[in-house]
């Protein structure tokens, strides 16, 4: 049996993908593995030289830009390894990354129903620590604390539940959510559709929702502090012109999935009030324009998710992708 299936979702970064593949094969050692690349790029023919250089890779051509969740699920469906690893194509692994993640999974499985295992992520340009894993899922309390009045009167109060990644990310410990840039799991646990990534998400926040849903199913996620990967931060999304808007859209969808009906109604009221206060306090025309756009996006998207999407599970319809046409409807 193949021990590990590495799944990469590629979009228009062939040079970075090549470096990623080289790092995997360089550090695989005696590990039996398969690599699956789901290519969301429209330039399939232009990728032929890369495919010829890595003939042992299982290349899957997407019919359209599937986004992150759908493409990874497609890779999961094709995987045959005992373990799977989702890995961003703009990363490079370390010499012990694969073995350390698998060993952490094995050790923790002795006492826990392990869901996902992740590790430290460093930016390749300056070696700064990239934070994508941690404790305490974003909830309604977080939204309240983002209100200008809360910031004004309570921001100096210490939060006893603070999570310190600068130190914790060098230790192996349990986390609530793990970064989708690098996660490892036992494949047989993720066979059912309801345990895969939610395909309502196009990009961003899908890993947060996934971890929350898996935790509700009784799974525990762990951070391996014994290894790291190098990440060219956001390289594969840099060609998408509305990144900030897409991040905001996916955040709204996350809260819709995360909160109850009553809580989501309260969430909408708080965010609308927050944006209204922010607009009153804005000083520059550019800042006012940015907040005004956020107000329009929030109003449109928060109503749309109520109509078109389901809580807790993928709706099996169009993913929620930001499009300027949304604002004209």
Secondary structure as UniProt FT lines:
FT   STRAND          4..10
FT   HELIX           14..26
FT   TURN            29..30
FT   STRAND          33..39
FT   HELIX           45..47
FT   HELIX           48..53
FT   TURN            54..56
FT   STRAND          58..61
FT   HELIX           67..78
FT   STRAND          83..87
FT   TURN            89..90
FT   STRAND          91..93
FT   TURN            95..96
FT   HELIX           97..108
FT   TURN            109..111
FT   STRAND          114..123
FT   TURN            124..126
FT   HELIX           140..145
FT   HELIX           148..154
FT   TURN            155..156
FT   TURN            160..161
FT   HELIX           165..168
FT   TURN            169..170
FT   STRAND          173..175
FT   TURN            180..181
FT   STRAND          182..186
FT   HELIX           187..190
FT   HELIX           193..195
FT   TURN            199..200
FT   HELIX           206..216
FT   TURN            217..218
FT   STRAND          220..231
FT   TURN            233..234
FT   HELIX           235..237
FT   TURN            238..239
FT   TURN            241..242
FT   HELIX           243..258
FT   HELIX           261..281
FT   HELIX           285..308
FT   HELIX           324..328
//
